[in-house]
Amino acid sequence: MQSNVGNPQVYEAGDQRNPKASETGSGTRYHEGTAHAHLQNDPKDQRTLSNRAAAEMQSSEQEEESRETSLHKKDPTLPAKDHGNEPSKGAKIDAELQAEDEAALKKKGENMPGKKM
C-alpha cells in the first residue's frame, strides 16, 4: 500500500540510490593532475611563499629522519647518544644481539670451505 498523503516527491528514493555503473562514466578526469606533474621549487608556481617554505621544511625534516634511521640501523644506541641521552634498555639489548649476530656470521664465514682470504 502506498500513502497518498503529502507531496509524491517525498516517497521517491531517487536521491538515496547509488547510480548505475553505466551512468557514472569511466573516462579520465579532466581536472585531476598527473603525479609529479610540476617541480616543487618552480618559481612560476602560484603557491604562496609560506606554502613554499612549509614544503621546504617538510622535505628537510624527511632528510633528517632518514639520517636518523640510517644511524639506528648501524647502531641502535647511536640516536640516543647523538641527542645526549642514555640509550634505552631495548636499544642496548638490540645492540648486543646485533653484535652477537655479526660475530656468528663472521665465525661462519671463517669456517666455510673453499673461501679465499
TAJOBEL-V603929 format. One record per residue. N is the residue number from 0. RES is the residue in one small letter. PSI is psi in degrees with one decimal (999 if undefined). Layout:
# TAJOBEL-V603929
N;RES;PSI  N;RES;PSI
This chain:
# TAJOBEL-V603929
0;m;141.0  1;q;148.2  2;s;146.8  3;n;18.9  4;v;133.1  5;g;-171.1  6;n;133.1  7;p;-20.7  8;q;-23.1  9;v;-32.1  10;y;-5.9  11;e;134.8  12;a;29.2  13;g;-32.4  14;d;-9.3  15;q;0.9  16;r;147.3  17;n;143.3  18;p;153.5  19;k;155.8  20;a;-32.0  21;s;-22.0  22;e;-20.3  23;t;-30.0  24;g;122.9  25;s;17.5  26;g;171.2  27;t;151.3  28;r;136.8  29;y;-42.8  30;h;-6.7  31;e;127.1  32;g;160.1  33;t;158.7  34;a;138.2  35;h;42.0  36;a;-21.1  37;h;161.5  38;l;148.9  39;q;-34.1  40;n;31.4  41;d;118.5  42;p;-21.5  43;k;3.0  44;d;152.7  45;q;18.1  46;r;152.9  47;t;165.3  48;l;-37.2  49;s;-36.6  50;n;-38.8  51;r;-41.8  52;a;-39.2  53;a;-39.5  54;a;-38.7  55;e;-41.7  56;m;-39.2  57;q;-41.1  58;s;-36.1  59;s;-33.4  60;e;-36.5  61;q;-38.0  62;e;-41.0  63;e;-40.6  64;e;-40.6  65;s;-33.0  66;r;-42.7  67;e;-36.4  68;t;-41.1  69;s;-35.4  70;l;-39.9  71;h;-33.6  72;k;-32.4  73;k;-51.4  74;d;118.9  75;p;-19.4  76;t;-11.1  77;l;-42.8  78;p;-40.6  79;a;-42.0  80;k;-35.9  81;d;-34.0  82;h;1.1  83;g;21.8  84;n;162.4  85;e;135.0  86;p;150.3  87;s;166.2  88;k;-40.5  89;g;-39.3  90;a;-38.1  91;k;-42.3  92;i;-41.7  93;d;-40.3  94;a;-41.7  95;e;-44.4  96;l;-39.0  97;q;-40.8  98;a;-40.6  99;e;-42.0  100;d;-43.0  101;e;-40.0  102;a;-41.1  103;a;-41.2  104;l;-39.6  105;k;-40.5  106;k;-41.2  107;k;-36.4  108;g;-33.5  109;e;-31.6  110;n;-6.3  111;m;130.6  112;p;147.1  113;g;6.4  114;k;129.7  115;k;139.0  116;m;999
